[in-house]
């Protein structure tokens, strides 16, 4: 009995480790699970990038589904996705709010003047506290939020036209229908 157990325990441990590794091979590194899926956007009150004297809160965004896009001028991938955001904003299918993260307001305003501004409003998160509350670890990241402020999806990395068409817009339409 003792010798059987001596061989069985390492075999069981090996089997568990192999199962985890095998499962990991089938995972998409772009789909990072967020503990906030199904929960409300964390409370915040921050200045608008374009009007620093005006505060915007999480409550100001309620009423219809929207995208919350975390971006910064120092982020190379943010520049790569910017044209996709501009094209999406031009369709009028969903409001996009920007969360300008740990950036310089002068550079961010210049970026938007130069490349176009796809955002309904830009929340200026200079210290990065709201991004931390959202679980952001790198820009860009985009959240799909319903009309009540509940997060339904998070995408880490630059948005592509294909992702917008196949994943984001269908989810936004579903959220609109659900009210």
TAVENGI-V594959 format. One record per backbone hydrogen bond with DSSP energy under -1.0 kcal/mol. NH is the residue of the N-H (numbers start at 1). CO is the residue of the C=O. If there is no record, write none. Layout:
BEGIN
NH_CO + NH_CO
END
This chain:
BEGIN
5_1 + 6_2 + 7_3 + 8_4 + 9_5 + 11_7 + 12_8 + 13_9 + 14_10 + 15_11 + 16_12 + 17_13 + 18_14 + 19_15 + 20_16 + 21_17 + 22_18 + 23_19 + 24_20 + 25_21 + 26_23 + 27_24 + 31_28 + 32_30 + 37_34 + 38_151 + 39_36 + 41_149 + 46_56 + 48_54 + 49_122 + 54_51 + 56_46 + 58_44 + 61_58 + 62_59 + 63_147 + 66_145 + 67_95 + 68_143 + 69_97 + 70_141 + 71_99 + 75_72 + 79_75 + 80_76 + 81_77 + 82_78 + 85_81 + 86_82 + 87_83 + 88_84 + 89_85 + 90_86 + 97_67 + 98_121 + 99_69 + 100_123 + 101_71 + 102_125 + 108_104 + 109_105 + 110_106 + 111_107 + 112_108 + 113_109 + 114_110 + 115_111 + 116_112 + 120_96 + 123_98 + 124_47 + 125_100 + 132_128 + 133_129 + 134_130 + 135_132 + 136_131 + 141_70 + 142_155 + 143_68 + 144_153 + 145_66 + 146_150 + 149_146 + 151_39 + 152_144 + 153_144 + 155_142 + 156_30 + 157_140 + 164_160 + 165_161 + 166_162 + 167_163 + 168_163 + 169_164 + 171_167 + 172_168 + 173_169 + 174_170 + 175_171 + 176_172 + 177_173 + 178_174
END
